[in-house]
């Protein structure tokens, strides 16, 4: 009887090669199906986060204009110290009061898949809030009060864009499908 016990104790347990191959094959299929969906989910989250961050920039600029009773600009910046350029990936919030210009905020959006496109009413690449909280953009001789800034990822399917709508003093985000990642409309 003791020889039977020793026989069972020495017996090793584990997976057969066939069981291991089936497990690896099932894992490969599940990963192949889930990976594209996961990538789309990550891109969608980045799109939403970037547009929400820019919305917060516009809202804080408006609040600062109201709080300080001064003009506050939001504009693209190449160096973080002055307005300039057309790339909305890096923007600064600038207060202009009593002839002094002060940079209040410097925001950079790092997502390479993301396109940021201004509508044609933001032709001067500058948006400013007046002390009354109303927004202006475009040509300074006849400024517009309505414009949009579009955020788009062309490889994302479905609702691949978020448009920040600037209307009078209100800033809001709307979801959109923008297959070609073109500039959004002004309204």
PyMOL commands that set and color helices and strands:
alter all, ss='L'
color gray80, all
select helices_A, chain A and resi 2-10+17-68+120-122
alter helices_A, ss='H'
color red, helices_A
select strands_A, chain A and resi 71-76+90-97+100-108+115-118+126-129+135-137+146-152+161-167+170-176
alter strands_A, ss='S'
color yellow, strands_A
deselect
rebuild
show_as cartoon
